[in-house]
């Protein structure tokens, strides 16, 4: 199958720390740990034990990066065999504080 994505993905497992902001109140936040599933210049997919359904903005940190990566949560998938969630994040340019999600979060 031919790859049709604009940004190729790299499958890699990196421990990460995340700070999520809630849709209803930007002052409320949730801190959590995760592990990346894949990375590209435009996004990150990671596994975590927390349900992020009520979050929209996210900051992701890793010892492997010089600066945190900021973006918006685009989708979430429940992994029934493990009890984990896989989350897809669209990364934003470094000069944007956070993006505002216009469409509802997709869950599977």
trRosetta pair geometry for C-beta under 8 A, 3 or more apart (Angstrom, degrees):
i j d omega theta_ij theta_ji phi_ij phi_ji
3 8 6.6 33 158 -109 153 86
5 8 6.5 136 84 -89 113 36
5 9 6.8 27 77 -21 164 94
5 40 7.3 -92 147 -117 138 163
6 42 7.0 55 82 -18 106 151
7 40 4.0 113 126 166 113 124
7 41 4.6 -132 -144 44 133 90
7 42 4.4 164 16 5 155 108
7 43 7.4 139 78 19 138 83
8 40 6.4 176 88 -122 33 106
9 38 4.4 27 175 165 118 129
9 39 6.7 145 -155 71 71 31
9 40 4.7 -63 -94 -59 63 107
9 45 7.9 12 -147 11 134 116
10 38 6.2 161 77 -157 39 78
10 39 5.2 -22 58 61 93 86
10 40 7.1 149 9 -80 74 56
11 37 6.9 -41 -139 159 76 59
11 38 4.9 -41 -96 -95 54 94
12 36 6.0 10 91 99 76 123
12 38 6.9 99 24 -119 64 42
12 39 6.0 -30 43 10 111 110
13 35 5.3 3 -160 173 88 111
13 36 6.1 176 -132 69 31 74
13 37 7.5 14 -91 -102 70 33
14 35 6.9 160 70 -156 33 63
14 36 4.6 17 42 20 85 121
14 39 7.8 18 16 -41 127 132
14 62 5.4 25 146 -145 123 146
14 64 5.5 -69 -150 11 138 145
15 33 7.0 -22 -167 -168 92 102
15 34 7.7 149 -157 86 49 41
15 35 5.8 -33 -98 -100 50 77
15 62 6.9 144 88 -131 56 92
15 63 7.7 23 75 14 98 102
16 33 7.1 146 82 -162 53 54
16 34 4.9 -22 65 70 101 88
16 35 6.8 163 15 -96 86 23
16 36 6.0 86 -23 -43 125 87
16 46 6.1 -62 39 -129 140 153
16 60 5.3 -13 -175 -168 133 98
16 61 6.6 142 -164 72 75 45
16 62 4.9 -50 -105 -75 76 97
17 31 7.1 -5 -178 -170 95 93
17 32 7.6 165 -157 88 54 37
17 33 6.1 -33 -103 -104 62 63
17 34 7.9 159 -93 25 18 76
17 60 7.5 147 77 -157 45 50
17 61 4.7 -21 63 63 95 101
17 62 7.5 168 19 -76 72 47
18 31 7.1 162 86 -153 55 47
18 32 5.2 -16 60 64 101 83
18 33 7.5 165 16 -99 84 14
18 34 5.8 27 -13 6 122 121
18 46 7.7 171 -52 82 135 154
18 48 7.2 -56 24 -87 140 148
18 58 5.7 -20 -165 -166 111 106
18 59 6.8 150 -157 77 58 51
18 60 5.3 -18 -101 -102 83 69
18 61 7.5 -175 -79 20 35 73
19 29 5.6 0 -176 -179 91 129
19 30 7.5 155 -156 76 46 44
19 31 5.6 -16 -102 -100 71 74
19 58 7.0 151 79 -156 49 55
19 59 4.6 -4 55 54 99 103
19 61 7.9 41 -6 -8 96 107
20 29 6.3 154 78 -160 48 71
20 30 4.6 -15 58 58 104 95
20 31 7.9 -170 20 -76 74 27
20 32 7.0 8 -3 14 112 111
20 52 5.8 -138 -123 -138 162 109
20 55 3.7 -22 173 -142 125 148
20 57 7.0 144 -159 83 54 55
20 58 5.0 -18 -102 -102 72 83
20 73 7.5 19 -131 -36 113 132
21 26 5.3 11 -178 -144 127 62
21 28 7.3 117 -156 80 59 58
21 29 5.5 -36 -95 -101 57 85
21 55 6.5 117 69 -150 36 86
21 56 6.7 -49 85 58 84 74
21 57 4.1 -1 46 63 113 108
21 58 7.4 -146 16 -69 74 39
21 98 6.8 -29 31 -120 143 168
22 25 5.4 16 81 55 117 69
22 26 7.2 -147 63 -86 66 26
22 28 4.5 -6 18 83 129 109
22 29 7.1 -142 -11 -86 83 34
22 30 7.3 88 -56 -14 91 101
22 54 5.5 -5 -138 137 94 98
22 55 5.9 -70 -98 -100 48 60
22 56 7.5 66 -178 11 22 83
23 54 6.1 -120 17 -178 101 61
23 55 7.0 174 -29 -140 79 14
23 56 4.6 87 -82 -19 85 120
23 101 7.8 -63 -107 49 107 115
24 28 7.6 7 74 36 86 131
24 54 7.3 -31 0 -174 103 105
25 28 4.5 62 91 4 108 107
26 57 7.6 28 -129 28 89 139
30 50 6.8 176 154 165 135 156
30 52 7.7 -166 76 -114 143 80
30 55 6.5 -95 35 -78 123 130
32 48 5.5 60 140 -161 133 134
32 49 7.5 -156 -164 53 120 76
32 50 4.8 -99 -113 10 153 142
33 48 7.0 160 91 -128 46 92
33 49 8.0 21 69 19 83 100
34 46 4.3 67 147 151 132 127
34 47 5.9 165 -162 80 89 45
34 48 3.9 -50 -96 -76 104 95
34 60 8.0 -59 56 -131 126 106
34 87 7.6 -61 -134 35 154 121
35 46 6.2 164 82 -160 32 90
35 47 5.2 -12 59 55 86 98
35 48 7.9 164 19 -71 60 57
36 39 5.9 2 -177 -51 142 98
36 44 6.0 -76 -126 -166 106 104
36 45 7.0 95 -164 79 69 53
36 46 4.8 -56 -103 -98 45 91
36 47 8.0 146 -132 14 3 74
36 62 7.9 -15 -29 -82 123 146
37 45 4.4 -53 59 107 110 100
37 46 5.9 -177 -2 -102 82 28
37 47 6.0 96 -53 -29 103 90
37 86 6.3 14 -25 -141 153 110
38 44 7.5 180 92 -151 51 47
38 45 4.9 23 48 43 83 110
39 43 7.7 -168 -151 99 43 49
39 44 5.4 -5 -111 -109 72 78
39 45 7.8 -138 -66 28 40 68
40 43 5.4 20 53 49 100 71
40 44 7.7 -158 30 -70 62 44
41 91 7.6 -120 151 59 40 137
42 90 6.7 -27 159 -148 84 72
42 91 5.9 -173 -179 42 30 97
43 71 7.2 134 -119 -163 66 166
43 74 7.6 -39 -130 10 134 136
43 88 6.5 9 175 -175 133 83
43 89 5.7 165 -156 87 82 57
43 90 5.2 -42 -95 -107 105 42
43 91 5.5 -163 -88 -5 38 87
44 60 6.3 -79 62 39 162 173
44 69 6.7 103 -20 106 139 150
44 71 7.4 159 25 31 100 150
44 88 7.8 167 89 -152 45 45
44 89 4.8 -5 59 57 86 110
44 91 6.6 78 -9 -53 91 107
45 86 6.3 14 178 178 101 98
45 87 6.9 170 -152 83 56 45
45 88 5.1 -17 -102 -100 85 69
45 89 7.4 -178 -81 19 37 74
46 60 7.5 162 -18 -126 153 138
46 86 7.3 178 91 -150 28 60
46 87 5.7 -18 62 57 76 93
46 89 7.4 5 10 0 101 116
47 79 7.2 -10 -130 -4 108 149
47 82 8.0 -20 -160 108 132 148
47 84 4.8 14 -170 163 104 140
47 85 7.1 151 -152 77 56 44
47 86 5.5 -31 -93 -96 70 69
47 87 7.7 158 -95 14 21 80
48 52 7.2 60 71 -33 137 116
48 84 6.7 145 73 -162 24 92
48 85 5.6 -27 67 62 76 93
48 87 6.3 -2 19 -2 111 124
49 83 7.1 17 -134 123 85 92
49 84 5.9 -65 -89 -115 55 72
49 85 7.3 122 -135 15 10 87
50 85 6.9 -76 79 30 38 130
51 76 7.5 90 -154 167 63 152
51 85 6.0 140 -99 -54 51 152
52 55 4.4 -55 -172 37 88 120
52 58 7.8 8 -162 -79 145 127
52 73 5.8 -149 130 -127 129 163
52 76 5.8 -177 60 -92 93 141
52 85 6.7 176 8 115 90 152
52 87 5.7 33 35 -106 142 138
53 76 6.5 -112 -79 47 64 157
53 105 6.4 174 -147 89 55 150
53 107 6.7 -3 -107 -71 100 137
55 58 6.6 68 149 -69 125 94
55 73 5.8 77 103 3 92 148
56 72 6.0 -16 166 -150 74 91
56 73 6.0 -131 -143 38 30 97
56 100 7.4 24 139 -149 137 47
56 101 4.6 -132 -160 12 114 123
56 105 7.3 -130 -101 -60 75 112
57 70 7.5 -4 -175 -170 93 93
57 71 7.8 175 -151 98 58 31
57 72 6.0 -42 -102 -104 53 68
57 73 7.6 -108 -51 -2 9 87
57 98 4.0 8 -139 -163 134 140
57 99 7.2 166 -108 54 91 55
57 100 8.0 -33 -67 -95 108 44
57 101 7.9 -151 -60 -18 64 98
58 70 7.2 169 91 -149 51 52
58 71 6.0 -18 63 67 91 72
58 72 7.1 137 18 -117 87 19
58 73 5.7 86 -19 -49 125 91
58 89 5.7 -87 64 -121 137 132
59 68 4.9 19 180 160 100 137
59 69 7.3 154 -160 78 52 43
59 70 5.1 -19 -105 -99 75 80
59 98 8.0 -80 -58 -89 88 103
60 68 6.3 153 72 -166 40 82
60 69 4.7 -20 61 62 99 95
60 70 7.7 -177 18 -78 72 32
60 71 7.6 -10 2 24 110 101
60 89 7.0 144 -30 81 136 170
61 65 7.2 -142 -155 61 47 114
61 68 4.7 -44 -82 -104 80 93
61 69 7.9 179 -75 21 35 70
62 65 4.9 77 62 9 93 99
65 68 7.2 111 103 -95 129 23
65 69 6.6 -55 174 -32 171 98
67 94 6.8 36 113 -131 151 120
69 89 8.0 109 122 120 114 138
69 91 5.5 -50 -180 -125 111 116
70 91 7.2 100 76 -151 40 70
70 92 5.4 -45 100 50 87 108
70 94 7.7 113 30 -125 106 42
70 96 6.8 -154 96 90 126 84
70 97 7.2 -103 163 166 162 29
70 98 5.9 -109 173 -95 120 64
71 89 4.6 108 89 167 133 100
71 90 5.2 -173 -175 88 121 47
71 91 4.3 -83 -74 -106 131 36
71 92 5.0 167 -102 -8 62 82
71 98 7.9 63 145 -143 2 68
71 99 6.6 -6 -159 20 46 115
72 89 6.9 160 78 -154 30 72
72 90 5.4 -11 58 56 84 97
72 92 7.1 72 -12 -43 85 112
72 98 7.1 106 -73 180 84 84
72 99 4.4 -80 -35 74 122 109
72 100 7.5 38 -98 132 139 2
72 101 4.8 159 -177 -68 135 95
73 76 6.9 13 173 -51 119 99
73 87 6.0 -49 -138 -172 106 111
73 88 7.3 108 -162 78 60 53
73 89 5.7 -42 -99 -99 51 76
73 101 7.2 -44 61 -64 64 147
73 105 6.2 6 113 -116 104 115
74 88 4.8 -58 63 104 100 101
74 89 6.6 157 5 -114 89 20
74 90 5.0 80 -45 -21 125 101
74 101 7.6 -178 -96 -122 53 121
74 105 7.4 157 169 -130 18 67
74 106 7.0 -2 148 27 64 102
75 87 7.4 169 91 -154 53 46
75 88 4.4 19 52 39 90 119
75 105 6.8 150 -107 -172 34 71
75 106 4.2 -25 -114 69 92 101
75 107 7.2 168 -164 -80 69 34
75 108 7.3 36 177 -19 111 101
76 85 5.6 -9 -170 -178 103 117
76 86 7.2 154 -158 81 51 49
76 87 5.1 -10 -106 -105 80 73
76 88 7.4 -143 -67 19 40 75
76 105 6.3 17 6 168 105 117
76 106 7.3 168 28 88 60 55
76 107 5.1 -16 72 -107 91 80
76 108 7.5 -161 99 18 48 76
77 85 6.9 147 73 -164 44 64
77 86 4.5 -14 60 60 100 99
77 87 7.9 -161 24 -70 68 34
77 88 8.0 55 -7 -18 99 99
77 107 7.2 160 -88 -159 38 55
77 108 4.2 -5 -118 48 84 117
78 85 6.0 -38 -102 -107 51 74
78 107 7.4 40 -20 -176 92 99
78 108 6.8 -150 23 84 72 70
79 82 4.6 -6 117 44 117 105
79 83 7.2 -32 83 38 85 17
79 84 4.6 -2 49 68 125 82
79 85 6.7 -166 6 -93 89 20
79 86 5.8 86 -46 -21 110 97
80 83 7.8 29 -162 -66 26 42
90 99 7.4 -46 92 50 108 153
92 96 4.4 -82 152 67 130 132
92 98 7.1 147 21 -146 158 30
92 99 4.9 178 -80 -33 136 110
93 96 5.2 92 64 -2 80 103
96 99 6.2 28 148 -61 143 75
101 104 8.0 93 138 -108 119 15
101 105 7.2 29 150 -64 160 76
